Every structure is written in C-alpha cells, then in structure tokens.
Amino acid sequence: MTDYYVELGNKIRDLREHNGLTQEEFARLLGNYSASVISYFEKGARHLKAEEISKIAEIFQVNLEELLPKTEDISLEAIKFRKEKEGHKKLDYDQLFNDIKHKKGLKPIKGDL
C-alpha cells in the first residue's frame, strides 16, 4: 500500500501540473514557501499541517474529500484533520478510533482526481 503522504503528494503534484503551475509559482500562491519545500510535499517527504492542506484545497478549489487520499478504511489522518479543523484543541483518540470503527465523520470520495 502506498504511503498516505506520498499519495497526498501525488495528488498535489497532479493538481499543480493540471493547473499549469511550476513549483515556484505554487510556492508563492501557498505563502512563504520555496520550490524545494513544494518538492518535499509532492514526494511525501514532508508532512503537511492541517492549515497547509486547507490552503491547498482552497487554491485548487477542491474539497478535502477530493484532496485527501482514499484508503481501504476511513483515514485516521483525515479524521484527525477534521477534528482539528472543527477547533478541537486536544483530540480524543478513543473517539477517533470509534469514528473509524463505525465509519463516521467523512463523506465518501466520488472518484479520483
């Protein structure tokens, strides 16, 4: 199985290329980043923060379900991201695992990018 962050990086690269952006141009749109940091994101070598993922989705006008990788089950990373985005300061891991077990909290992804 492909690493979660590698798959996320592939989606980011695909979106960037589809929109005709260089790594430098995308870095400027994203904020105070260099092209080398974008390269690390795209390779899955640097894990993105929730705010960065949200900003990337905003730049490319996609929702989080389209951007975040699909997994065989609900992604723990996606649930953690949602909980953080909703303003939860401290994550309740028992609740996270319960959400995964009962497949709550995420909408299905409608196809690949």
C-alpha positions, 0 to 999 in steps of 0.5 A: 500500500502506498504511503498516505503522504506520498499519495497526498503528494501525488495528488498535489503534484497532479493538481499543480501540473493540471493547473499549469503551475511550476513549483515556484509559482505554487510556492508563492500562491501557498505563502512563504514557501520555496520550490524545494519545500513544494518538492518535499510535499509532492514526494511525501517527504514532508508532512503537511499541517492541517492549515497547509492542506486547507490552503491547498484545497482552497487554491485548487478549489477542491474539497478535502474529500477530493484532496485527501487520499482514499484508503481501504478504511476511513483515514485516521489522518483525515479524521484527525484533520477534521477534528482539528479543523472543527477547533478541537484543541486536544483530540480524543483518540478513543473517539477517533478510533470509534469514528473509524470503527463505525465509519463516521465523520467523512463523506465518501470520495466520488472518484479520483482526481 
